[in-house]
Structures are given as structure tokens and as C-alpha cells.
Amino acid sequence: MDAVGRARREALRMQAAAMFSDGIGVGEAARRLRVSVRPVYRWRSAFDRGGTAGLASRGPLGQRCRLGAMSQAKLASMLEEGPAAHGWDEDQCWTGARVATLIGRTFRVSYTPGAAAWLMRRLGFTPQQPVRRAVQRDEDAITAWKETMWPEIKSRRPRSGPGSASKTKPARI
């Protein structure tokens, strides 16, 4: 969540604190703030333990990004150049693993493929999964098979007739 969203939620919690100070119950506070009752109970508990300071925002959760703003800008420009410019010629897909490798080579910072994909999304890019196909794949042979053999195989159907799944009671003919 960005700083604007955190500030908006903190303002909502402070409104709830003012209501708690005025003696308004949890259900009424939830109705007035247009939120469900469950978070208001948590806010009430935090308010009882630490007052309005207990409802203050603690900042962004999770780990900080290990790349600074300048490094992120450089990474974004590298991603715009495309994978071929950085040694991946077989396809034009930025995957999480490739970006993690690129970050390690360029900035000497270790990222997991998932964290690299998250960072890509944060920079406005989307990670892709390359299509996995056999090296020996022959597209012409596959197309010919689909045109000649598949209609023949599809048209062969067993005759429908009486049958039974029971071993002890065979179907009557």
C-alpha cells in the first residue's frame, strides 16, 4: 500500500478513536465509518491499550526494497531495452528468473524470481512465462497430421449397442 492509502486508513482509525472517546459503541462506529465491525473491534482494543498513539500508522510493512530509486530507474530502462539486449536471444520474454539474474549481474543484489517479478510489476512491467516446447518439434508435420489423420481418427466411433457394466449380468441382445 502506498503512503496515500496508509494516511487514508490512519485518518479512518483516528475518526474511530474520536468516536470511542465520545462513548460511541463499536457497532455504531462501524456503521458511521462504513466499515465492517471486525476491524473496529481491533481498533477499539488498540485504542484501549495505547490511546490514539496505538492507532497511528506504523509505516509500510514488509521488507524495504534492496534497490534504491536510481537503481530502480536503471533497471526499468534495462527492461525496456528487452531481453535480447542482455543476452537472452531465444525469445522476448522477461521472466522473474531472468530479471533476478539481471539484477544480480548488474547491481550485485540477490533476488528470488518471485521478488524480481514483484519488482517488475512495481516498475510497470509484467513477467511472462516462456512457452516450453521440444527442440525437435516439427510444426509442418504437426499441421499435416492434424489435416489428414485427425479427421479420420475423430470420425471412427464404435457402434452403439446394448451394454452393461455388470460382470455378472451381461446385456441382452
N, C-alpha and C positions, 0 to 999 in steps of 0.2 A: 504494500500500500504506500502511496506517495504521501508527502508531507501535508498536502491539502486535505486528503482523506482522513489522516490522523487528527488534524486540527478540527475537522468537522465532527468526528466522533468524540473528541475530548469536549467540545462545546456541548454536545448532547449529554454527556455524563455530568457536566457542571450544571446544566439545567435540572437534571435529576437530583443533584446534591441540594440545589436550592429548594426543590420540592420536598426533599426529605427533611430539611431544616424547618420548613413550614408545617410539617406534620402530615403531609400527604402520603397516603399508603402506596405500596408497590404497584398494585393493580391500577389505581388511578393515574400514577405517574407513567406507567406503560401506555395507558390509553391516550394520555395527553401528548406524549412524545411519539406516539405511533410506532412503538416497537413491541416485541413480544415480552412477556412477563419474565422469562428466564434470565435474560441479561440484566434486567432491572434488579432482580434478587441478588445477582453477583455484585452489581454496583452498590446496592444497599449494604451488603456485607463489607465491601471495601470502604465505604463511607463510615460505617460504624467502627472499623478498625483504625482508620487513619484520616478521617475527615476528607476535605476536598483534595488534600495532597495525595490521598490514596486513590483518587480517581484521575490524577494527572497522567498524561501520556508518558510512556517510558521510552519513546523513540522507536525507530524501526527494529523489528525483530529479526532474528537470524544473523548469519554471518555478514560482515561487510564484504563488498566486492574487492577482490585482491588486485584488481586493475584500477588505476586512477583514471580521472576524466580524460587526460591526454592519451593514455594507453587505450582507453575505450574508443576514442575518436580515431586513433591509428588503426585499431582492429576493424572498425567499421569501414574505413577506406580500403583496407586489405580485403575484406569480404566483398566489397563492391567490385574489386578487380576480377574476382572469380577464382575458382579452384585451379584452373589451368595455369594461371599466373604464378601459382605457388607449388606446382609440381604434380597435380592430380589431373592427368590428361584423359583418363578413360571415360569420365562423364562430368557433367557440370553441376554436381550436387554438393552442397555444403552440408555435411553431416556433423553431428555432435562430436564424433571421434576425430574427424578431420580438423574441426575448429580447435579442439583440445590440443591436438598435435601442433597446429599453427601457433597457438598461444604459448605452448611450451618452447617451441623453437625461437619465437620472436622475443618474448618477454621473460623467459626463464621462470615461468609460473606454472605449477601443475594444476590442471583442471580435470575433473571427470567428464566423460562425454555428456552426461545429463546436465551438469553445471554449465558446460560450454553451450549446450542447446538453450538453456535458460538465459544465458548472457546474450546469445544471438537474438532471442525474442525481445529482450530488453532493448537491444540496439535497432530493432525494427526488421530483422531478418527471420526467416523460418527455416528450421533444419529440415532436410529431406532424407528419405531412405533410398539408396540406390536400388534399382531393380536387379535382383540376383538371377542371373541366367548362366547356363552352362557355356563354356567356351566353345564346345563342339556344336552348339546349336545351329541348325541349318534352316533358316527361315523359308527358303524356297521349297524344301522337302516337306515342311510342315504345312505350307499352303496347298501343295499338290495333294497331300494326304487328306486334308480337310475337304477338298473339292471332289476327290474321286472315291476314297474309301469310306469316309464318314457317312454320306447319304446311304450307301449300301448297307452299312452296319446298322444304321438307325432304322432302315425300312424292314429289316429282319425282325419279326416278332413271333414269339411262339403262339401256336393256335390256342385259343382259349377253349377250355373244355371243363368238364366237371373234375373237381379235385378235392382232396381232403388233407388236412394237416395231421389227421389222426393216423397212427400206425396200426391201431387195432380195428379201425372201422374204415376200410377203403371206400372210395367214391363208387357209386353205382353208375354203370354205363347203360 
